[in-house]
Amino acid sequence: MLLFSAIGPERMAPPLCHDGRPCGGGTSIVLVGRGYPAGYSIDVWGETMQQLLAASRAIDRFQSAVGRTAAWLLIPMMLVIIIDVITRKFGLLIVAKDFFLNNGMAVPAHLIGTYFTSTKFQELEWHLHAALFLLCLGFGYVKNSHVRIEIIRERFDLQTKSWLEIIGIVFFIVPYTYLLFRYGLNFAERSFELNEVSSALTGLSHRWIIKSFVPIGMVLLFIAAMGVLFRNLVFLFGSPDLSREAQELSPELHLSEE
């Protein structure tokens, strides 16, 4: 317990739980004077852990909303693929264009030749696929649905797995997302300034739109990493009750049980 005077509080390390980990129980600051009731105290460590867990839940909800919304891009992507395959297999675009030209309908023929080319369909396929992947990257991470190499990790206990997750976020995901965001943003800005278009004559224009999804995807992945980091910190350093809540919220800590 720590007294908070009019001058200010002194720092104090949190106490240890029965398993040797810091916990929130008993870590408090007693506020004296300045209008505070006698004996008024705040569990600083426990409050911090609760806030981290609440932030992790909020991030999880946000990423779920983004991921589920972006998942609808699968439908137009599949339709574009089906249309592209069928029209190229049977030459339907050429047939339709010739039909309109033979009947003196120049406008529909021009539209097909300009806006409904096979090249545009193929580029739109990978544009939609890239947008879907980048928007769902953070969603996949918070839900632990990404690919993991479990040859070594699965042999460790939950505490070691949690530490490995934290180390991976701090030393790998954070610098990775920073670098890709920085250079991806410059990548998109240059494309916008140059009004970049496809290198193919009949390809898509406004190439900056798809390139802008690179920094957007990295921001989403960084936010997701913070959510995973927060819940693992609570699992390791929170009170037993908060630690159990954090474990229930962390699918990466249930992998060996699934």
C-alpha positions as CSV (number, residue, x, y, z in Angstrom):
1,M,0.0,0.0,0.0
2,L,1.3,3.5,-0.9
3,L,0.4,6.9,0.5
4,F,-0.2,9.6,-2.0
5,S,0.5,13.0,-0.3
6,A,0.1,16.5,-1.7
7,I,3.7,16.2,-3.0
8,G,3.1,13.1,-5.0
9,P,3.3,9.3,-4.9
10,E,6.4,7.1,-4.6
11,R,6.9,4.2,-7.1
12,M,6.3,0.7,-5.8
13,A,6.7,-2.7,-7.5
14,P,3.5,-4.8,-7.6
15,P,3.3,-7.8,-5.2
16,L,3.7,-11.3,-6.4
17,C,0.9,-13.9,-6.6
18,H,1.2,-17.5,-5.3
19,D,2.7,-18.6,-8.6
20,G,5.5,-16.0,-8.5
21,R,3.8,-13.6,-11.0
22,P,2.9,-10.0,-10.2
23,C,-0.8,-9.7,-9.5
24,G,-3.3,-6.9,-9.0
25,G,-4.5,-8.0,-5.6
26,G,-3.2,-5.7,-2.8
27,T,-1.5,-3.2,-5.1
28,S,-3.1,0.1,-4.1
29,I,-2.4,3.8,-3.5
30,V,-4.0,5.6,-0.6
31,L,-4.9,9.2,-1.4
32,V,-4.6,11.6,1.5
33,G,-5.9,15.2,1.4
34,R,-6.8,17.3,-1.6
35,G,-10.5,16.5,-1.0
36,Y,-10.2,12.7,-1.0
37,P,-12.2,10.8,1.6
38,A,-10.2,9.2,4.4
39,G,-8.9,5.8,3.4
40,Y,-9.7,6.3,-0.3
41,S,-7.5,3.9,-2.3
42,I,-6.9,2.8,-5.9
43,D,-5.7,-0.6,-7.0
44,V,-3.3,0.8,-9.6
45,W,-1.9,-2.5,-11.0
46,G,-5.3,-4.1,-11.1
47,E,-6.8,-1.1,-12.8
48,T,-4.0,-1.1,-15.4
49,M,-4.5,-4.8,-16.1
50,Q,-8.3,-4.3,-16.5
51,Q,-7.8,-1.4,-18.9
52,L,-5.4,-3.5,-21.0
53,L,-7.9,-6.3,-21.1
54,A,-10.7,-3.9,-22.0
55,A,-8.6,-2.4,-24.8
56,S,-7.8,-5.9,-26.1
57,R,-11.6,-6.7,-26.2
58,A,-12.3,-3.5,-28.0
59,I,-9.6,-4.2,-30.6
60,D,-10.9,-7.7,-31.0
61,R,-14.4,-6.3,-31.8
62,F,-13.0,-3.7,-34.1
63,Q,-10.9,-6.2,-36.1
64,S,-13.9,-8.6,-36.2
65,A,-16.1,-5.9,-37.7
66,V,-13.4,-5.0,-40.3
67,G,-12.7,-8.6,-41.2
68,R,-16.4,-9.7,-41.5
69,T,-17.1,-6.6,-43.7
70,A,-14.1,-7.2,-45.9
71,A,-15.0,-10.8,-46.3
72,W,-17.9,-9.7,-48.6
73,L,-15.2,-9.0,-51.2
74,L,-15.1,-12.7,-51.8
75,I,-18.4,-12.5,-53.6
76,P,-17.4,-10.0,-56.3
77,M,-14.0,-11.6,-56.6
78,M,-15.6,-15.0,-57.3
79,L,-18.0,-13.5,-59.8
80,V,-15.2,-11.7,-61.6
81,I,-13.2,-15.0,-61.8
82,I,-16.2,-16.9,-63.1
83,I,-17.0,-14.3,-65.7
84,D,-13.4,-14.1,-66.8
85,V,-13.0,-17.8,-67.2
86,I,-16.3,-18.3,-69.1
87,T,-15.8,-15.4,-71.5
88,R,-12.2,-16.4,-72.3
89,K,-13.1,-20.1,-72.7
90,F,-15.9,-19.4,-75.1
91,G,-14.7,-16.1,-76.6
92,L,-18.0,-14.4,-75.5
93,L,-16.5,-10.9,-75.4
94,I,-15.3,-11.2,-79.0
95,V,-18.6,-12.6,-80.1
96,A,-20.6,-9.9,-78.4
97,K,-18.3,-7.1,-79.7
98,D,-18.6,-8.5,-83.3
99,F,-22.4,-8.8,-82.9
100,F,-22.8,-5.1,-81.9
101,L,-20.5,-3.9,-84.7
102,N,-22.3,-6.0,-87.4
103,N,-25.6,-4.4,-86.3
104,G,-24.3,-0.9,-86.3
105,M,-24.2,-0.6,-82.5
106,A,-20.9,1.2,-82.0
107,V,-21.4,2.3,-78.4
108,P,-22.0,-1.1,-76.9
109,A,-19.1,-2.5,-78.9
110,H,-16.9,0.4,-77.7
111,L,-17.9,-0.3,-74.1
112,I,-17.0,-4.0,-74.3
113,G,-13.7,-3.2,-76.0
114,T,-12.8,-0.6,-73.4
115,Y,-14.3,-1.6,-70.1
116,F,-15.0,-5.3,-70.3
117,T,-11.6,-6.7,-71.5
118,S,-10.1,-9.9,-70.2
119,T,-7.1,-8.0,-69.0
120,K,-9.3,-5.8,-66.8
121,F,-11.0,-8.8,-65.4
122,Q,-7.7,-10.5,-64.5
123,E,-6.3,-7.4,-62.9
124,L,-9.5,-6.8,-60.9
125,E,-9.2,-10.4,-59.6
126,W,-5.8,-9.8,-57.9
127,H,-6.9,-6.3,-56.8
128,L,-9.8,-7.7,-54.9
129,H,-7.7,-10.6,-53.6
130,A,-5.0,-8.2,-52.3
131,A,-7.6,-5.9,-50.7
132,L,-9.3,-8.9,-49.0
133,F,-6.0,-10.2,-47.7
134,L,-4.7,-6.9,-46.3
135,L,-8.0,-6.0,-44.7
136,C,-8.4,-9.4,-43.0
137,L,-4.8,-9.7,-41.9
138,G,-5.3,-8.2,-38.5
139,F,-8.6,-10.1,-38.1
140,G,-6.8,-13.4,-38.8
141,Y,-4.1,-12.6,-36.2
142,V,-6.4,-11.7,-33.3
143,K,-8.5,-14.9,-34.1
144,N,-5.3,-17.0,-34.4
145,S,-6.4,-18.2,-37.8
146,H,-3.1,-17.6,-39.5
147,V,-0.5,-20.3,-40.2
148,R,1.7,-21.2,-37.3
149,I,4.7,-23.5,-37.2
150,E,4.1,-25.6,-34.1
151,I,7.0,-28.0,-34.2
152,I,8.7,-26.5,-31.2
153,R,6.2,-24.1,-29.7
154,E,3.5,-26.7,-29.0
155,R,5.9,-28.4,-26.5
156,F,6.0,-25.4,-24.2
157,D,3.7,-24.4,-21.3
158,L,1.2,-21.5,-21.6
159,Q,3.5,-19.0,-19.9
160,T,6.4,-19.7,-22.3
161,K,4.0,-19.5,-25.3
162,S,2.7,-16.2,-24.0
163,W,6.3,-14.9,-23.7
164,L,7.1,-16.0,-27.2
165,E,4.0,-14.2,-28.5
166,I,5.1,-11.0,-26.8
167,I,8.7,-11.3,-28.1
168,G,7.4,-11.9,-31.6
169,I,5.2,-8.9,-31.5
170,V,7.8,-6.5,-30.1
171,F,10.8,-7.6,-32.2
172,F,9.1,-8.7,-35.4
173,I,5.5,-7.5,-36.0
174,V,6.1,-3.9,-34.7
175,P,9.2,-3.2,-36.9
176,Y,7.6,-5.1,-39.8
177,T,4.4,-3.1,-39.8
178,Y,6.3,0.2,-39.3
179,L,8.6,-0.4,-42.3
180,L,5.8,-1.6,-44.6
181,F,3.6,1.3,-43.6
182,R,6.3,3.8,-44.1
183,Y,7.4,2.6,-47.5
184,G,3.8,1.5,-48.5
185,L,2.5,5.0,-47.9
186,N,5.2,6.5,-50.1
187,F,4.5,3.8,-52.6
188,A,0.8,4.8,-52.8
189,E,1.6,8.6,-52.7
190,R,3.9,8.3,-55.7
191,S,1.3,6.3,-57.6
192,F,-1.3,8.9,-56.9
193,E,1.0,11.9,-57.9
194,L,2.0,10.1,-61.1
195,N,-1.6,9.0,-61.8
196,E,-0.2,5.5,-62.4
197,V,-2.2,3.1,-64.6
198,S,-1.7,-0.5,-65.6
199,S,1.3,-1.3,-67.8
200,A,-1.2,-3.2,-70.1
201,L,-3.0,-1.0,-72.7
202,T,-6.4,-2.4,-71.7
203,G,-5.7,-2.7,-68.0
204,L,-7.1,-0.8,-65.0
205,S,-6.4,2.8,-64.2
206,H,-6.0,4.5,-60.8
207,R,-3.3,2.0,-59.6
208,W,-2.9,4.1,-56.4
209,I,-6.2,2.7,-55.0
210,I,-4.9,-0.8,-54.6
211,K,-1.5,0.3,-53.5
212,S,-3.1,2.3,-50.7
213,F,-4.3,-0.9,-49.1
214,V,-0.7,-1.8,-48.2
215,P,-0.4,0.9,-45.5
216,I,-4.0,0.4,-44.5
217,G,-3.4,-3.3,-44.0
218,M,-0.3,-2.6,-41.9
219,V,-2.2,-0.2,-39.6
220,L,-4.8,-2.9,-39.0
221,L,-2.1,-5.5,-38.3
222,F,-0.4,-3.2,-35.9
223,I,-3.6,-2.6,-34.0
224,A,-4.3,-6.3,-33.9
225,A,-0.8,-6.9,-32.6
226,M,-1.4,-4.5,-29.8
227,G,-4.6,-6.3,-28.9
228,V,-2.8,-9.6,-28.7
229,L,0.1,-8.0,-26.8
230,F,-2.3,-6.5,-24.2
231,R,-4.1,-9.8,-23.5
232,N,-0.8,-11.7,-23.1
233,L,0.5,-9.1,-20.7
234,V,-2.6,-9.5,-18.6
235,F,-2.3,-13.3,-18.7
236,L,1.3,-13.1,-17.4
237,F,1.1,-10.2,-15.0
238,G,-2.6,-9.9,-14.0
239,S,-4.4,-11.3,-11.0
240,P,-5.5,-14.9,-11.2
241,D,-9.0,-13.9,-12.2
242,L,-7.9,-11.5,-14.9
243,S,-5.3,-14.0,-16.1
244,R,-8.1,-16.6,-16.6
245,E,-10.1,-14.0,-18.5
246,A,-7.2,-13.2,-20.7
247,Q,-6.5,-16.8,-21.5
248,E,-10.2,-17.3,-22.5
249,L,-9.8,-14.3,-24.8
250,S,-6.5,-15.6,-26.3
251,P,-7.0,-18.4,-28.9
252,E,-3.2,-18.6,-29.3
253,L,-3.1,-20.0,-25.7
254,H,-5.6,-22.7,-26.5
255,L,-3.9,-24.1,-29.5
256,S,-2.5,-27.2,-27.8
257,E,-5.9,-28.1,-26.4
258,E,-7.7,-27.9,-29.8
